[in-house]
Amino acid sequence: MIFMKRFALCSLTLASLLLLTACAGPSLVGTWTGTVSVQGANADVTVSFQQGGAMTTDMKIAGPANAEMAIKTTGTYKLEGEALTTTVDNVDLTMPPALKQMEAMIKDQIQKESAVSSGSIKWVDANTVELTPAQGNVLTLKRKV
């Protein structure tokens, strides 16, 4: 149960942080990578922002006993100044066998909690951004070149 909560919180944090990545300044369009830690669970994050406002995210979360969960989302983003709003339209989960029975419940929870998120973005330089969701941890993303 703790692992499920950690997974849901990490997923929500990722979605919120990813949704926060469309800010004024250098172009956000491209692929960005980073790592976020939520309650001791590390997640590798890849976010792709496309022209026209489409976005995708991929997150891999290390769980107990080397069990790895993967979350892939698709949606849209809108950047207005330093405010980023994201909408998640679809969530795909890959769960370890021991947690497979909870997959539908976790997916539903992620979709409800991350459907629409907002936050702020700070440009460190043209290839580094810090995303701060309304709730959650700051996520530093670096442009993948």
N, C-alpha and C positions, 0 to 999 in steps of 0.2 A: 504494500500500500504506500509506503514511503517512497519507493522507487517510482510508482505511478505519479504521485504528487510532484516529485522532483522533475519527472519527465514532462508533465503538463506545465509546470511553472517554467521550465527551460524553454518549452515550445512557445509559450505565451511571450516570454521575454524575447526570444528570437523574432517572433512575428512582429512584436512591437518595435524592436530595434530596427528590423529590416524596413518596416514601414516608415521609419523616421529618416530614411537615407536620401530623400529627394529634396535637397535644399539648394538655395541660390548660391551663386559663386561658380567655381569650376563645374564642368559637366558631371552629373551623376551617372550618366549613361555609361554602362560597362559592367564588368564583373568585379566583385569585391569579396575579400575573404577576411575572416577573423576567428577568434575563439572567445567564447563566453563561458563563465563558470557560474552555476546556480546550485547553491546548497551542496557544493562539493562535486557536482557532476559537470564534466567538461564537455563542451559542444563545439565542434568545428562547423563554421558557418560560411556558406557561399551565397551571395546575393547578386542577381543580375537585374539591372535596370535597363529597359529598352526605351528607344525613342517612342513617343506617343503615350507613355505612362504604364506600360505593362511591366511586370516584375515577376521573378521566380526566386525562391529560396530553397536551399538544401542545407539540412543540418544533420549532423551525426553526433549522437550522444553516447558516451561510454557509460555502461551500466555495470552492475555487480557481476562478478565472475566472467568478465570479458564479453558480456552480452551487449550488443550494440543496437541502438534504435536509430532509424533514419526518418526524417520528416521532410517532405517536399511540398512546397506550397506554390500556388500561382495566384496572381491577383493584379492589382493596379496600385499606383502611387500618384500622389499629387504634392508638389513642392511649391510652397508659397513663402518666399523669404527664407527664414530659418525653421519654418513649420512644415513638418512632413506628415501626411496622412496616407495610410495604406489600407487597402481592402483585400482580404484574403477570400478568394472565390472557391478554391479547392485545396484540400489537404490529403496527401497520401502518406501512409505510415508503413514502415517495415518494422515489425516487432520480433524480438527473440521468441523462440517457441514457448518458453516458460510464461510469457506474458501475452501470448496470442489471444487468450480468451478475453482480455481486457481491451483489445485493439479498438473495437467499435466505440466503447465508452470513452476512451482517451481521445480518439479522433473527433468525436462529437464535442467533447470538452474544449479541445483546441480550436475547433471551428467557432464555437460560441464565444470564447474568450478573445480570439484574435480576428474576428470578422472585420472590424474597423478599429484601427489603432492610430494614435497620434503621438507626436513627440517633437524633438528638435534635433537639428544637425549643426555641427560645428566643423568647419573645414580647418584641419591642422595644416595641410598643404594640398596641392592639386591632386595628390594620390593617397591621401589619408583623411578619413572623416571619423568623427566621434558622434555616435547616435545615442540620444538620451530619450528613452520612452517615458510616457507619462508615469508608468510604474515599471520598475525593473532597474537593471544595471546598465551602466554605460557600455556600449560596444564600440570598440575601435576597429574599423575596417580599412584595409589597404587595397588599392586598385591592383587587380591581377593584370600583369602585362605579358 
